[in-house]
Amino acid sequence: MIVIAGALLGAIIGAMTAKKRKGNRADMWQYGAVYAIAFALGGLILTIAIEKLVF
């Protein structure tokens, strides 16, 4: 669940970042994809850390 939330949040933040930098639609898609991958990876690491600490 954390991974999915991270991916969605990353995609939104990435698209907003590209829009703020006056990028076109392709830039927003690219930034959104990169941020989504990065945030999903962070969520995966966080999920694994939580699982190792709790159980």
DRENDO-1510 file (C-alpha; in Angstrom, 1 decimal, always signed):
<recs>
REC; n; res; u; v; w
REC; 1; MET; +0.0; +0.0; +0.0 .
REC; 2; ILE; +2.8; +2.4; +0.8 .
REC; 3; VAL; +4.4; +1.6; -2.6 .
REC; 4; ILE; +1.2; +2.5; -4.5 .
REC; 5; ALA; +0.7; +5.7; -2.5 .
REC; 6; GLY; +4.3; +6.7; -3.1 .
REC; 7; ALA; +4.0; +6.1; -6.8 .
REC; 8; LEU; +0.8; +8.2; -7.1 .
REC; 9; LEU; +2.3; +11.0; -4.9 .
REC; 10; GLY; +5.5; +10.9; -7.0 .
REC; 11; ALA; +3.6; +11.1; -10.3 .
REC; 12; ILE; +1.6; +14.1; -9.0 .
REC; 13; ILE; +4.7; +15.9; -7.7 .
REC; 14; GLY; +6.6; +15.2; -10.8 .
REC; 15; ALA; +3.9; +16.5; -13.1 .
REC; 16; MET; +3.6; +19.6; -11.0 .
REC; 17; THR; +7.3; +20.2; -11.0 .
REC; 18; ALA; +7.4; +20.0; -14.8 .
REC; 19; LYS; +4.5; +22.3; -15.1 .
REC; 20; LYS; +6.2; +24.8; -12.7 .
REC; 21; ARG; +9.3; +24.7; -14.9 .
REC; 22; LYS; +7.0; +25.5; -18.0 .
REC; 23; GLY; +7.4; +22.1; -19.6 .
REC; 24; ASN; +5.1; +20.7; -22.2 .
REC; 25; ARG; +2.9; +17.6; -21.8 .
REC; 26; ALA; +5.7; +15.2; -22.7 .
REC; 27; ASP; +7.9; +16.8; -20.0 .
REC; 28; MET; +5.1; +16.3; -17.4 .
REC; 29; TRP; +4.7; +12.7; -18.4 .
REC; 30; GLN; +8.4; +12.1; -18.1 .
REC; 31; TYR; +8.8; +13.9; -14.8 .
REC; 32; GLY; +5.8; +12.1; -13.5 .
REC; 33; ALA; +7.2; +8.7; -14.4 .
REC; 34; VAL; +10.6; +9.3; -13.0 .
REC; 35; TYR; +9.2; +10.7; -9.7 .
REC; 36; ALA; +6.7; +7.8; -9.5 .
REC; 37; ILE; +9.5; +5.3; -9.9 .
REC; 38; ALA; +11.7; +7.0; -7.3 .
REC; 39; PHE; +8.8; +7.4; -4.7 .
REC; 40; ALA; +7.7; +3.8; -5.3 .
REC; 41; LEU; +11.2; +2.6; -4.7 .
REC; 42; GLY; +11.4; +4.6; -1.5 .
REC; 43; GLY; +8.0; +3.2; -0.4 .
REC; 44; LEU; +9.3; -0.4; -1.1 .
REC; 45; ILE; +12.4; +0.2; +1.0 .
REC; 46; LEU; +10.2; +1.7; +3.8 .
REC; 47; THR; +7.8; -1.3; +3.6 .
REC; 48; ILE; +10.7; -3.8; +3.9 .
REC; 49; ALA; +12.1; -1.9; +6.8 .
REC; 50; ILE; +8.8; -1.8; +8.6 .
REC; 51; GLU; +8.3; -5.5; +8.0 .
REC; 52; LYS; +11.8; -6.4; +9.3 .
REC; 53; LEU; +11.3; -4.2; +12.5 .
REC; 54; VAL; +7.8; -5.4; +13.4 .
REC; 55; PHE; +8.1; -9.1; +12.7 .
</recs>
